[in-house]
Structures are given as C-alpha cells and as structure tokens.
C-alpha cells in the first residue's frame, strides 16, 4: 500500500500519471493531499483511479478509517512548507501527521522536493532536507 502525499505545487496536477505508473509497478495507491494541494489535483479522477477517497483532513475520532495502512509513502511534490514542517515534527495537517508517523515507524519514504528557486536557497530548507535524509 503506497500513500502518495501531494502538496500545493504544479506537479500535483499531474499526479494521475504517477499513480498509474505506481499501480503498473504493483502498488495499491491511496492519495492524501495537504489543504493547499487540493487546489492542484483532480480528486474525483484520483479517487476513480485508486478506488479510495482522496483525503486532505483528519477524520473525526468516531469515524472509521477509510484508508488501509500504508507500507510506504511518496511525497510528490514536497513543498518548502511541508518539508520544513515535517523536519520540525509538526503535524498540523493530515499529510504531515501521516509523514511524521511513517518516519517514526521506519516506513520507506521517498520525497521529491519542489520549492521555487529562491526558497530552495533558504538555509532552513537545506537543513530540513539534510535532517530528513539523515533520518532515512
């Protein structure tokens, strides 16, 4: 089970291609997006492709979990904001909460950073990427 975590960047608009590629490789896929990521994705198309609803917010405590547990995660695209919050252990979105839990569980995670040129040069970003890489 692969969770594809989409953040608010233009590449999220082309997530359907990534999902079908992962499925061709044998993965069952669920898509989770940050609140900003919802502006870029076609949630109905992704739900149709995966057979699972696209989640972008925490569920209510009394509601059942609609997604099966993840075996691995891919953060595509990983924005400046999400990368820095993730490295700081902040879980203020469902996407970040799942990534922080996955890191703590030792699940395989691939992250594709996608900051703009100016943000890529920000010292906090380099430090966050280095910390996440060091943590596996």
KEVO-109384 format. One record per residue: residue in three letters; x, y, z of N, C-alpha, C in turn. Coordinates in nm, 2 decimals. Layout:
<rs>
<r ALA,<X,Y,Z>,<X,Y,Z>,<X,Y,Z>>,
...
</rs>
This chain:
<rs>
<r UNK,<0.08,-0.12,0.00>,<0.00,0.00,0.00>,<0.09,0.12,0.00>>,
<r UNK,<0.08,0.20,-0.10>,<0.16,0.32,-0.12>,<0.07,0.44,-0.10>>,
<r UNK,<0.10,0.53,0.00>,<0.04,0.66,0.01>,<0.11,0.76,-0.07>>,
<r UNK,<0.05,0.82,-0.16>,<0.11,0.93,-0.23>,<0.06,1.06,-0.17>>,
<r UNK,<0.15,1.14,-0.11>,<0.12,1.26,-0.04>,<0.15,1.38,-0.14>>,
<r UNK,<0.05,1.45,-0.17>,<0.06,1.56,-0.27>,<0.05,1.70,-0.19>>,
<r UNK,<0.15,1.78,-0.22>,<0.15,1.92,-0.16>,<0.10,2.02,-0.27>>,
<r UNK,<0.10,2.14,-0.23>,<0.05,2.25,-0.32>,<0.15,2.30,-0.41>>,
<r UNK,<0.17,2.22,-0.52>,<0.27,2.26,-0.63>,<0.21,2.21,-0.76>>,
<r UNK,<0.25,2.28,-0.87>,<0.20,2.24,-1.00>,<0.22,2.09,-1.04>>,
<r UNK,<0.33,2.03,-1.00>,<0.33,1.88,-1.03>,<0.22,1.80,-0.98>>,
<r UNK,<0.15,1.84,-0.87>,<0.04,1.77,-0.82>,<-0.07,1.76,-0.92>>,
<r UNK,<-0.08,1.85,-1.01>,<-0.18,1.84,-1.12>,<-0.16,1.73,-1.21>>,
<r UNK,<-0.04,1.67,-1.21>,<-0.02,1.56,-1.30>,<0.00,1.43,-1.22>>,
<r UNK,<-0.06,1.42,-1.11>,<-0.05,1.31,-1.02>,<-0.11,1.18,-1.07>>,
<r UNK,<-0.21,1.19,-1.16>,<-0.27,1.07,-1.22>,<-0.17,0.98,-1.29>>,
<r UNK,<-0.08,1.04,-1.36>,<0.03,0.97,-1.43>,<0.12,0.89,-1.33>>,
<r UNK,<0.15,0.96,-1.22>,<0.24,0.89,-1.12>,<0.16,0.78,-1.06>>,
<r UNK,<0.03,0.80,-1.03>,<-0.05,0.69,-0.97>,<-0.06,0.57,-1.06>>,
<r UNK,<-0.08,0.59,-1.19>,<-0.10,0.48,-1.28>,<0.04,0.41,-1.30>>,
<r UNK,<0.15,0.48,-1.30>,<0.28,0.42,-1.30>,<0.31,0.34,-1.18>>,
<r UNK,<0.27,0.39,-1.06>,<0.29,0.31,-0.94>,<0.21,0.18,-0.94>>,
<r UNK,<0.08,0.20,-0.99>,<-0.01,0.08,-1.00>,<0.05,-0.02,-1.10>>,
<r UNK,<0.11,0.02,-1.21>,<0.17,-0.07,-1.30>,<0.29,-0.15,-1.24>>,
<r UNK,<0.35,-0.08,-1.14>,<0.46,-0.15,-1.07>,<0.41,-0.24,-0.95>>,
<r UNK,<0.28,-0.25,-0.94>,<0.23,-0.35,-0.84>,<0.18,-0.28,-0.71>>,
<r UNK,<0.18,-0.15,-0.70>,<0.14,-0.09,-0.58>,<-0.01,-0.06,-0.58>>,
<r UNK,<-0.08,-0.08,-0.47>,<-0.21,-0.03,-0.45>,<-0.19,0.11,-0.39>>,
<r UNK,<-0.26,0.21,-0.44>,<-0.23,0.35,-0.41>,<-0.35,0.42,-0.34>>,
<r UNK,<-0.31,0.50,-0.24>,<-0.41,0.60,-0.18>,<-0.34,0.74,-0.19>>,
<r UNK,<-0.43,0.84,-0.21>,<-0.38,0.97,-0.23>,<-0.42,1.06,-0.11>>,
<r UNK,<-0.33,1.12,-0.05>,<-0.35,1.22,0.06>,<-0.29,1.35,0.02>>,
<r UNK,<-0.36,1.46,0.04>,<-0.31,1.59,0.00>,<-0.31,1.69,0.11>>,
<r UNK,<-0.22,1.78,0.11>,<-0.23,1.90,0.20>,<-0.35,1.98,0.16>>,
<r UNK,<-0.40,2.07,0.25>,<-0.51,2.16,0.21>,<-0.47,2.24,0.09>>,
<r UNK,<-0.35,2.29,0.08>,<-0.31,2.36,-0.04>,<-0.30,2.27,-0.17>>,
<r UNK,<-0.27,2.15,-0.15>,<-0.26,2.06,-0.26>,<-0.40,2.03,-0.33>>,
<r UNK,<-0.51,2.05,-0.25>,<-0.64,2.03,-0.31>,<-0.66,2.12,-0.43>>,
<r UNK,<-0.60,2.23,-0.44>,<-0.61,2.33,-0.55>,<-0.55,2.28,-0.68>>,
<r UNK,<-0.47,2.19,-0.67>,<-0.39,2.14,-0.79>,<-0.44,2.01,-0.84>>,
<r UNK,<-0.50,1.92,-0.76>,<-0.53,1.79,-0.80>,<-0.68,1.78,-0.85>>,
<r UNK,<-0.70,1.67,-0.93>,<-0.83,1.63,-0.97>,<-0.87,1.51,-0.87>>,
<r UNK,<-0.93,1.55,-0.76>,<-0.97,1.45,-0.66>,<-1.06,1.34,-0.71>>,
<r UNK,<-1.16,1.37,-0.79>,<-1.25,1.27,-0.84>,<-1.18,1.18,-0.93>>,
<r UNK,<-1.09,1.22,-1.02>,<-1.01,1.13,-1.11>,<-0.92,1.04,-1.03>>,
<r UNK,<-0.85,1.10,-0.93>,<-0.76,1.02,-0.84>,<-0.84,0.91,-0.76>>,
<r UNK,<-0.96,0.95,-0.71>,<-1.04,0.85,-0.64>,<-1.08,0.74,-0.73>>,
<r UNK,<-1.12,0.78,-0.86>,<-1.16,0.68,-0.96>,<-1.04,0.58,-0.99>>,
<r UNK,<-0.92,0.64,-1.00>,<-0.80,0.56,-1.04>,<-0.76,0.46,-0.92>>,
<r UNK,<-0.77,0.51,-0.80>,<-0.73,0.43,-0.68>,<-0.83,0.35,-0.62>>,
<r UNK,<-0.96,0.39,-0.63>,<-1.07,0.32,-0.56>,<-1.08,0.36,-0.42>>,
<r UNK,<-1.01,0.46,-0.38>,<-1.01,0.51,-0.24>,<-1.03,0.66,-0.25>>,
<r UNK,<-1.11,0.72,-0.15>,<-1.12,0.86,-0.15>,<-0.99,0.93,-0.12>>,
<r UNK,<-0.98,1.05,-0.18>,<-0.86,1.14,-0.16>,<-0.89,1.21,-0.03>>,
<r UNK,<-0.79,1.20,0.07>,<-0.81,1.26,0.20>,<-0.72,1.38,0.21>>,
<r UNK,<-0.77,1.49,0.27>,<-0.69,1.61,0.30>,<-0.71,1.66,0.44>>,
<r UNK,<-0.79,1.59,0.52>,<-0.81,1.64,0.65>,<-0.82,1.52,0.75>>,
<r UNK,<-0.80,1.55,0.87>,<-0.82,1.44,0.97>,<-0.96,1.40,0.98>>,
<r UNK,<-0.99,1.28,1.01>,<-1.13,1.23,1.03>,<-1.17,1.26,1.17>>,
<r UNK,<-1.30,1.25,1.19>,<-1.35,1.27,1.33>,<-1.31,1.14,1.41>>,
<r UNK,<-1.29,1.15,1.54>,<-1.25,1.03,1.62>,<-1.34,0.91,1.61>>,
<r UNK,<-1.47,0.94,1.60>,<-1.57,0.83,1.59>,<-1.59,0.77,1.45>>,
<r UNK,<-1.53,0.83,1.35>,<-1.54,0.78,1.22>,<-1.44,0.67,1.19>>,
<r UNK,<-1.47,0.57,1.11>,<-1.38,0.46,1.08>,<-1.27,0.52,0.98>>,
<r UNK,<-1.16,0.46,0.98>,<-1.05,0.50,0.88>,<-1.09,0.44,0.75>>,
<r UNK,<-1.10,0.52,0.65>,<-1.13,0.47,0.51>,<-1.02,0.42,0.43>>,
<r UNK,<-0.89,0.45,0.48>,<-0.78,0.41,0.40>,<-0.71,0.29,0.47>>,
<r UNK,<-0.66,0.19,0.40>,<-0.58,0.09,0.46>,<-0.45,0.14,0.51>>,
<r UNK,<-0.38,0.07,0.60>,<-0.25,0.12,0.65>,<-0.14,0.12,0.54>>,
<r UNK,<-0.06,0.22,0.54>,<0.05,0.23,0.44>,<0.17,0.14,0.47>>,
<r UNK,<0.23,0.10,0.36>,<0.36,0.02,0.37>,<0.47,0.11,0.33>>,
<r UNK,<0.44,0.22,0.25>,<0.54,0.31,0.20>,<0.47,0.44,0.16>>,
<r UNK,<0.55,0.55,0.15>,<0.50,0.68,0.11>,<0.59,0.75,0.01>>,
<r UNK,<0.52,0.83,-0.07>,<0.59,0.91,-0.17>,<0.53,1.05,-0.16>>,
<r UNK,<0.62,1.15,-0.13>,<0.57,1.29,-0.12>,<0.60,1.36,-0.25>>,
<r UNK,<0.50,1.38,-0.33>,<0.51,1.43,-0.47>,<0.41,1.53,-0.50>>,
<r UNK,<0.44,1.66,-0.51>,<0.57,1.72,-0.48>,<0.57,1.76,-0.33>>,
<r UNK,<0.69,1.77,-0.28>,<0.72,1.81,-0.14>,<0.75,1.96,-0.14>>,
<r UNK,<0.66,2.04,-0.10>,<0.69,2.19,-0.10>,<0.78,2.23,0.01>>,
<r UNK,<0.83,2.35,0.00>,<0.91,2.42,0.10>,<0.84,2.41,0.24>>,
<r UNK,<0.72,2.44,0.25>,<0.64,2.45,0.37>,<0.63,2.31,0.43>>,
<r UNK,<0.59,2.21,0.36>,<0.57,2.08,0.41>,<0.71,2.02,0.45>>,
<r UNK,<0.81,2.03,0.37>,<0.94,1.98,0.40>,<0.99,2.04,0.54>>,
<r UNK,<0.98,2.17,0.56>,<1.03,2.23,0.68>,<0.95,2.19,0.80>>,
<r UNK,<0.81,2.18,0.78>,<0.73,2.14,0.90>,<0.75,2.00,0.93>>,
<r UNK,<0.77,1.91,0.83>,<0.79,1.77,0.85>,<0.92,1.75,0.93>>,
<r UNK,<1.03,1.82,0.89>,<1.16,1.81,0.96>,<1.15,1.86,1.10>>,
<r UNK,<1.06,1.95,1.13>,<1.04,2.01,1.26>,<0.94,1.92,1.35>>,
<r UNK,<0.88,1.82,1.29>,<0.79,1.73,1.36>,<0.65,1.79,1.38>>,
<r UNK,<0.61,1.88,1.30>,<0.48,1.95,1.31>,<0.38,1.86,1.23>>,
<r UNK,<0.27,1.84,1.30>,<0.16,1.76,1.24>,<0.03,1.83,1.23>>,
<r UNK,<0.03,1.95,1.17>,<-0.09,2.03,1.17>,<-0.18,2.01,1.05>>,
<r UNK,<-0.14,1.91,0.96>,<-0.23,1.86,0.86>,<-0.22,1.71,0.86>>,
<r UNK,<-0.32,1.65,0.80>,<-0.32,1.50,0.79>,<-0.20,1.45,0.72>>,
<r UNK,<-0.16,1.52,0.61>,<-0.04,1.47,0.54>,<0.08,1.47,0.63>>,
<r UNK,<0.10,1.58,0.70>,<0.22,1.59,0.79>,<0.21,1.49,0.90>>,
<r UNK,<0.09,1.47,0.96>,<0.07,1.37,1.06>,<0.11,1.23,1.02>>,
<r UNK,<0.07,1.19,0.90>,<0.10,1.06,0.84>,<0.25,1.05,0.81>>,
<r UNK,<0.31,1.16,0.76>,<0.45,1.15,0.73>,<0.53,1.14,0.86>>,
<r UNK,<0.49,1.21,0.97>,<0.57,1.20,1.10>,<0.55,1.06,1.15>>,
<r UNK,<0.43,1.00,1.15>,<0.41,0.87,1.19>,<0.49,0.77,1.11>>,
<r UNK,<0.49,0.79,0.98>,<0.57,0.69,0.90>,<0.72,0.70,0.93>>,
<r UNK,<0.77,0.82,0.96>,<0.91,0.83,0.99>,<0.94,0.76,1.12>>,
<r UNK,<0.85,0.77,1.22>,<0.86,0.71,1.35>,<0.85,0.56,1.34>>,
<r UNK,<0.77,0.51,1.24>,<0.75,0.36,1.22>,<0.86,0.30,1.13>>,
<r UNK,<0.94,0.39,1.07>,<1.05,0.34,0.99>,<1.00,0.29,0.85>>,
<r UNK,<0.89,0.34,0.81>,<0.84,0.31,0.67>,<0.93,0.37,0.56>>,
<r UNK,<0.94,0.31,0.45>,<1.01,0.37,0.34>,<0.94,0.49,0.29>>,
<r UNK,<1.01,0.60,0.27>,<0.95,0.73,0.23>,<1.04,0.79,0.12>>,
<r UNK,<0.98,0.82,0.01>,<1.06,0.90,-0.10>,<0.99,1.04,-0.10>>,
<r UNK,<1.08,1.14,-0.11>,<1.03,1.27,-0.11>,<1.09,1.34,-0.23>>,
<r UNK,<1.01,1.41,-0.31>,<1.05,1.49,-0.43>,<1.03,1.64,-0.40>>,
<r UNK,<1.14,1.70,-0.34>,<1.12,1.85,-0.31>,<1.09,1.93,-0.43>>,
<r UNK,<1.01,2.03,-0.42>,<0.97,2.12,-0.53>,<0.95,2.26,-0.48>>,
<r UNK,<1.06,2.32,-0.42>,<1.05,2.46,-0.39>,<1.08,2.55,-0.51>>,
<r UNK,<1.04,2.68,-0.51>,<1.09,2.76,-0.61>,<1.24,2.79,-0.59>>,
<r UNK,<1.30,2.86,-0.69>,<1.45,2.88,-0.68>,<1.49,2.96,-0.55>>,
<r UNK,<1.41,3.06,-0.52>,<1.45,3.14,-0.40>,<1.44,3.06,-0.27>>,
<r UNK,<1.33,2.99,-0.26>,<1.31,2.91,-0.14>,<1.41,2.79,-0.13>>,
<r UNK,<1.45,2.74,-0.24>,<1.55,2.63,-0.24>,<1.68,2.68,-0.18>>,
<r UNK,<1.71,2.81,-0.19>,<1.83,2.86,-0.13>,<1.82,2.90,0.01>>,
<r UNK,<1.70,2.90,0.07>,<1.68,2.94,0.21>,<1.75,2.84,0.30>>,
<r UNK,<1.82,2.88,0.40>,<1.90,2.79,0.48>,<1.82,2.69,0.56>>,
<r UNK,<1.70,2.72,0.59>,<1.61,2.63,0.67>,<1.58,2.51,0.58>>,
<r UNK,<1.56,2.53,0.45>,<1.52,2.42,0.36>,<1.64,2.32,0.35>>,
<r UNK,<1.76,2.37,0.33>,<1.87,2.28,0.31>,<1.89,2.20,0.44>>,
<r UNK,<1.87,2.26,0.55>,<1.88,2.19,0.68>,<1.77,2.09,0.70>>,
<r UNK,<1.65,2.12,0.66>,<1.54,2.03,0.67>,<1.56,1.90,0.58>>,
<r UNK,<1.60,1.93,0.46>,<1.63,1.82,0.37>,<1.74,1.73,0.42>>,
<r UNK,<1.84,1.79,0.47>,<1.96,1.71,0.53>,<1.91,1.63,0.65>>,
<r UNK,<1.83,1.69,0.74>,<1.78,1.61,0.85>,<1.69,1.50,0.81>>,
<r UNK,<1.60,1.52,0.72>,<1.51,1.41,0.67>,<1.60,1.30,0.61>>,
<r UNK,<1.69,1.34,0.53>,<1.78,1.24,0.46>,<1.86,1.16,0.57>>,
<r UNK,<1.91,1.22,0.67>,<1.98,1.16,0.78>,<1.89,1.06,0.85>>,
<r UNK,<1.76,1.09,0.87>,<1.67,1.01,0.94>,<1.61,0.89,0.86>>,
<r UNK,<1.66,0.89,0.73>,<1.62,0.78,0.65>,<1.51,0.82,0.55>>,
</rs>
